[in-house]
């Protein structure tokens, strides 16, 4: 029997060094060359089926009134809550307020929701492709990870949401900023980060701490400090509208700090008060940090830069968690708590999950022999469900 008459399994068994073309082939030994764009579309549709779509819920109870008030400042007279709306530190809803003058709100939000979901799945694949440039399987795995609706571990933050809002939209821009930063492309980093900051300045501050820590601790970035400094100026220029809004918001102190703290404990302890969070979540967080560092350390020769960034970012995530405890239980400071410091771990979780998927995808592609390959398939599949 010649080679063409053999099944895919028999081909692989007779030649362990055989390289099968598509990610599907690499996992299931079915050689169907499928473009990455097809996977993106499949995961996009699957993700929508998982989450569905909702409107007039959650934070939209703040955001939609803001849209109406921006178009009609006379709304909500003598309403203390209404008076706080103009200080909502996201440029997104100001853009939407302009768009609703020509487009009905509901179809506009639905269209933006669909674009956001497609964008975040694409961006996750792009970051994985940055970590593992020769692995299409890494890209597909990361897209599957986000299509399955990755949920934050601590602080009840937002990564993928069933409604349209600024945090979910900022995540793909942060992923692209990270990919550009990893590839040492300062201009693109500044652009993506500036857009993300305008969407959600709080997550923008988180991102700056992660990227800034790498810049300070990695000599390859410090050696090119001049071009990074120039592009930081570009970032400040792009992000200036949200920076102004954020500073304006911080300039308005709570009338009664104790009352603010009590109200926050009732309204959203899941964001601000770590001792109210699920204790098992802290265990998951610790295990994941250990797992990521261990896996990246094991692969440090092949992925030295990824190991270095992973170690630094794990440290930053721990500092955000420490900040959360200090702000809530030692300083008891509203101005510190409004940063929702526990949610600073969300960006690390994105990085960690995509890094693990990328490493295990490469290991699967390089695995030889049925036992090693079967184990690699199981580990890669588990990483997508992490």
N, C-alpha and C positions, 0 to 999 in steps of 0.2 A: 504494500500500500504506500503510495507516495504521500508527501507532506500535505498536499492540497486536499487529500481525502480524509485527513485526520480531523477529529472534532477539536474545538478550542481547548477542552480539558486535556486531550491526548497530546496536542501540540505543546502545551505548557509542561506536561509531565515529561515529555521527551526532550524538551529544551528549556531548562529553568531560567535561562537568561533571556527568554523571549520577552519583548516589550509589547504589550497590547496597547492599542491606541487611545481609547477614550477612558475617562474616569470610570464609567460603568464597566468597561472591560477589565480595568485594573482591580475592581472589587469583585465582580461576579463572573469574570472570564467570558463575557459576551462582547464580541468585538463590533460595537456599533458606534462609529465615529459621530459624535454629537457636538455641535458647536456650543460654546459656553452660553451664548445668547438664548439657546433653547432651554438650558437648565435655568437660566434667570427667569424666563417666562413661566416655566413649570413651578418654580418655587414661589414666584409672585402670586400665582393663582392659588396654590396650596395655602400660602400664608393668609390670604383673604378668607379662604374657607375656614381656617382655624379661628381667626379673630372676629370675623364679621366687621361691621362698621356701625358706630353709634354717633349720634349728634345730640347736642343740648345736654351734655353730661359732664361730670367731673369739673375740671378747671374751665371748661367753656362757660360755666355759670359766671365766671369773672370776665372772660375774654369777649364773649358776644355782647354783653352790655358795654364794654369798652368800645367796640366797633360802632355801636349805635351812638354813644356819647361823643365820639370823635367827629361823627357826621352831624350831630345836633347837640352842641354844648349846653343847650337849655334843658336837656333831659336830667332827671333825677335831682331837682333843686332841693337844697337843704338836706341832702342825703349824705351822711358822713362816709358811707361806703363809696358812693359815687364820686366823692371828692378825691378818693385815693386812686381811682382808675387811671388818670393821666400819668401816674408815676409807675405804671406797670412796665417793667424794664425789658420789653421785647419789641423790636421794630416790626415784627411780623404782622401784628394786628393793626398797625397803622397803615401798612401796605394793603391789607385786606379791606380796611375802611375805605380806601380809595377805590379798590376794585368793585366793591358792592354798589358803588354808584352806577356801574354799568352792567353788573352781573348779579343775579340773585344769590343770596348767601348760601343756601343749602347746596345747589349744584356746584358752587365755587368750592366749598369746603370738601365735598366729595371728590372733586377732581384733584384738589391738592392732596387729599389723603391718599389717593391712588398713586400719585406721583411720588409722594413721600415713601410709601411702602416699596415701590419699585427701586427707588434711589438707595434706600438703606440696604436692600439685598445686594444691589450692584456694588455699593461701597464696601460692604463686608468682604465680598469676593476680591475686590481690588486690594484691600489691605492684606489678605491672605496671599495674594499673588506677589505682593511686595516682600512678604516674609519668605516665600518659597517661589522664586521667579520661574522655575522650570516645572512647576507642578500645577497642572490644571485641576487635579483632584483636590488640592488644598483650596483653590478658589471655589469649586463646587461644594466642598464640605462647609466652608464658611457661609456660603449663601444658604445652604440647608439649615445651618445653625440658627440664622436670623429668621428664616422662613418659619421655623418651629416656635418662634416668639420667645426669644431669650429674655428672661426676667431677672432684674437685679436681686442680689442676695440681701443687702442691708439698706435700710433707709427708705424703702418703698419708692424708689426713683422710677424713671421711665427710660426704656430703650426702644421697645416696639409697643405701640399702643393701638387700641381699637378705635380711637378717635383722632382727629387731626388737631395737633397742638404744637407749640414751638419746640418743646424739648425733643420729641420724636423726630422733628425735622432737623434739629441741630446735630443729631447723632451722626448721620451720614457725612455731613461736612467735617465733623471732628475726625471720623475714620479716614477721610481723604487727606485731611491736614496731617494726620499721623503718618500715613503712607508717604506723603511728600517730605515730611521731616525725616523719616527713616532713610529716604533716598537722598537726603541733603539737598533739597530743592527749596531754597528759602522763599522765593517769590510765591510759589504755589502754596507753601505752608502759610504764609501771611494772608493770602487771599481766602483760602478755605477757613482758616481760623477766624479771620475777621468776619466772614459771613456767619459762621457759627455763633460768634459772640453777639452779633446783632440779633440773632434769633433767641438766644438764651444766655444772658451775660453770666449767670451763675455757673452753668456748665462750661462757659468760656473761661472763667477763672480756674475751674478744675483743670481744664486742658492746659492752661498756661503753667500750672504747677508741675504737671507731668512732663511736658516738653522742656520747661525751664530746668527741672532737675537733671534731665539727661544732658542738656547744654552745659550745666555747671560741672557735672561729674565725668563727662566723656571728653577726653582731650581732642578728639577729632573735630568736635564741634567748636570747642574753645579756640582752636587754631584758626578757624575761619570766622572769628567773632565779628570782623568788620562787616562782612556781607550779611551776617545774621542781624547785626545791630541796625543796618539800613532797612532790612525787611521788617524788623520790629516796628520801625517808624511807619512803614506801609500798613502794617496791621493796625497800629493806633489810628491811622487816618481812616481806614475802612470801618473800624469798630467805634469810631468817635460818637455816632448817634446813640448807641447803646451805653457807652461809657458815660455820656452826659445824663441819660435817664437814670442810670444806676446810682451815680453820685447824687442826683436830685432826690432819689428815693432814700438813700442813706442819710440825707440831710434832714429827714423828717423823723424825729425821735418819737418813741411811744409816749403817750401822755402819762401812763402809769406802768412801769416795768413789771411790777408784781401782777397786775391785772393781765398784762400781755402774756406773761408766762402761764398763768392759770388758763387763760383762753386757749393758748397753744396746746397745753396738755389735754384739753378737751377736744379741740378741733382736729389736730393732726399730730398726735404723739408718735405715730409711725414714721414721721419724717425727722423729728427733732430730739426725741428722748430715747437713747439707746437701751436703757434698762426695761423699756416696754416692748422691745423687739423680741421675736422668737429666739430663744436661746439656741435652738438647733441651727439657726442661720449663722450664728457666730462660729459654730463648729464647722459648717460647710465652708465659710469664708477662710478659716484657718487651714482646713484641709486643702482647699484649692490653691492657696498661696504656696503651701508646701509642695503640692503636686507640680505646679507650674515651675517653681524654682528647680525642683529635682529633675524634671524632664528636660528643661532647657540646659541645666548643668550637664546632664548626660550627653547632650548634643552640642555642647559648646564649641567643639572643634569645627563642626560643619556650620554652625549658626552662632558664631561668636557675638555678633552685634545684637542678635535677638536675645541671647542670654544676658548681655549687659543691660539692655533696655528693660528686660523683664525684671531683673533684680532691682533696678532703680525704681521702676514703677510700682513694684510690690511694696517697697519702702514708703513711697509717697501715699499709697492707699492706706497703709497703717497709720501714717501721720494724720490723714483726714479722719480716720476712726477715732484717734486720740483726741483730735480737735472736737469731735462731736461730744465726747464725754466731758471734756473741760468746759465747753460752752454751756452744756445743759446742767451740770452738777457742781461745778466749781465757780466759774465766772457768772453763771446764770444771767447771761447777757443777751438781750434781744438782738442787738446789732451783730453779734457773733452767730446767733442761731438762725437768723434770716438767710445765712449761707447754706442752710440744710447740709451741714458738713458730712453727715453719713452718706449722702448721695454722691459725695466725691469718689466713692468706690465704684460707681457705675462705669466710669470710663476705663478703670483698670479691669473690670470684669469683661468688658468688650475686648480689650487687648489680650487678656489672659486666655479667653475662650478661643479667639481666632488664632493665637499663637499655638495653643495645644492642637487644634485641628490641623494647622499647617505642618507641625512637626510630625504628627502621626500619619498624615497623608504621605509625606516624604518617606517615612519608615515603611509604609505599606507598599509604596512603589518600588522600594529597594529590597523588599523581603523576597527571599528565595526558599523554595521548599514548601510543601503543603502545610506543615505544622506552623512554621513561622508566619506564613501568609494568612492562615486562618486566624491566628492570634492577632495579627496586625489588623485584619478586617474587623475583628471584635472590638479592639481598642479604638480604632478610628471611628467606628459607628457609635461607641459609647461617648467619645469626645463631642460628637454632634449633639448629644442629648444632655450634655453637662449643665 
